[in-house]
Amino acid sequence: MKRAFDIIFSLVVLIIFFPFGLLISIAILSSSRGGVFYRQERIGKRGKPFMLFKFRSMKLNADKKGKLTVGMTDSRITKIGVFIRKYKLDEFPQFINVLIGDMSVVGPRPEVEEFVAYYTDEQKRILDVKPGITDYASIEYFNENALLAASENPKQDYIKKIMPQKINLNQKYIKRPTLTHDLKIILRTVQRILKN
């Protein structure tokens, strides 16, 4: 049931979003060097790596200077990148990941291997389900970049403070991964984006 919902929901979103995606693609290509999409290896269900898609919002090879983004003033973010990040438009290509089967619409946000390495055995239980585009942690930490921008040691604060809280929220979700629960999280995500 969840897989069928993921496929139907993702197809509908991608069809509706296509004209906007085309405009975003043109803006990205005309504003900076590099392709339209950014691909990054993330850790999925049962610890299996996969390539996550996003619209490119940063300069070419920006991730070589660190995996974390610290606020919208991060010099690596392009002008169009600031806009699409603000409204989470950079995340829309992940519906392709959902169609492929690497992700679900709702589920724990997938991390890079560098941070998964810090998970305890208990925390690794969130890898028992498919990662998702949105979850409770995405809503709670909608402005995560701003929090990291205010930190003197963003990476350390992320590992010690933010990541454990996000995992706690993910653990709350995996106890009740129902379709009704998913719809509730999707609605709350849309409300949070519109509120931004």
N, C-alpha and C positions, 0 to 999 in steps of 0.2 A: 504493500500500500504506500509506504513512504517513498519507495523508488519511483512508482508511477506518478505520485504527486510531484516529486522532484523534476521528472522529465517534462510533464505537462506545464508546470509552473515556469520552468526555465525557458521552454520553447515560446510561451506567451510573452515573457519578459523580453527575450531577445528579438522577437518579431516587432514588438511595440517600440523597443529601444533602438532598433536599427538605424533610423534616420538621424537620431541624436548621436549615435555611435559614429556614423559617417562624418558628421560635422566635427566631433571631437578628434577623430583620426586626422582630418585635414588640418585642424588647429595644431595638433601635436607635431605633425610633419613640417608645417610651415614656421614653427617657432623655435625648433632646435634640432640638432643632428641626432640621428638614431631612428629606430623603427617606431611603429605605433604601439606595439605591445612590449611589456616587460615580463620576462619569465624568471621565476625564482624557484629553486628546489625547496619544497616544504615536506614535512613528515606527516603522512596520512595514517589511515587505519592500519593497525597492527605494526606500526613503525615503518611502513613502506613509503619510500620517497616518491614524490611526484612533482611535476612542473606546474606551478600555479601561474595563471594568466592575470595580468592587470594592464590597464592603459598606462603607458609610460608617463610618469609625472616628474621624473628626475633627469638630470643630464646623463649622457652616456657614461657607463662604467662608474656611476656614483656609488654603487653598493660596495665598491672596493675600499671605500673610506669608512665602512661600518654598516651594519644591518639595520640599526635603529635610525629613525628620523626624528629629529628634535625640533618640533614646531614648524610652523609655516614660514619661518624666517631662515630655515636651513638653506644655505647658499646652493645646495645641490638641486633644489626644487625649481622647475621651470615656471614661467609665468602662467601658462595654461595649467600646469601641475597644481598650483595653489588653488585654482578654481575647482578643478575636478576632485581634488582631495577634500575640499571643504564640504562638498555635497556627496562624497563617497562614489562619484561617478567612475573613478579609476577601478572600482571593484567589479563593475558589471561584466567584464570578460570572464569572470569566474563562473558565470552560468554555463560557459562552455565546459569548464571543469566538471560541473554537475552532470551535463549530458554525457561526457566521457565516462563518468562513474567514479571519479577520484574524490568527489565531494558531494555533499547534500546542501540543500538550501539553508537548512538550520543544523548546526552542530558546532562543536568546539572549534574555534579558529585554529588553523594549522600553523605551527611554529617552524622556524628553521632548525636544523639539526644542532646548531650551536647552543640553542636555549633548551631544546628537548634533553640535552645531555645533563641538565641540572634537575630534571624530574626525579622525584623519589619513586619507589615502586608503587606506592599508593596513587601518586599523581599520574602515573603512566596508564592508569585505568581509563583515562579519557581517550586513549588511543584505541580503545575497544570499539569505538563507533567512528563512522566517517566524519571527517572535519566538515565544517560548514562555512557559508558566506557570512552568516550572522548568528549571534548567540547572546546570552545575557551579558557576557563580558564586553561584547562589541557595543552594547547599549550603555552599560555602566562606564566604560572607558572610551566613550565616543571622542573625547578630546585628549586622548592619551599623548599625542604629540606635544600638546601644550604643557602637560605635566612634566614630560621629559625635558622640554626646553627650559623649564624653571629649575631643573636639577643641576647640582654641581658635578654629579657623577651619574649621567643618564643610564649607562649600561648596568651599573651596580644597583641603582634604584629599581630598574626594571626587573632584574633577577630576584632581588631580595624583597621588594614590596609589591610591585604591580603584578608580576607573573603569578605569584602564589594566590593572590586575590582572584585573578582571572580563572585560574584552575579550580578554585573553590566554587565559582559560579558555574563552570563547566560540569563539575561533579554533580551539582544540583540538577542540571539538565539531563544527564545520562541516567538519572534515577527514574525519569519519566519522559522518555523520548517518543511521545505520541503525536499524532497529526494535529490534534487540538492544541497541544502545547506548542507545536511548530507555528501554527497559524497565529497564536497569541504573540510569539516572539517576532514574527514577520510584521505584524501590525504595530507593535511597539517600536520596531526598527524604523518603519516608515514615518511614524509620528516623530521620532527623534531627529530624523534627517530633515523633515519639514520645519522643525522647531529651530534648526541651526541658523 
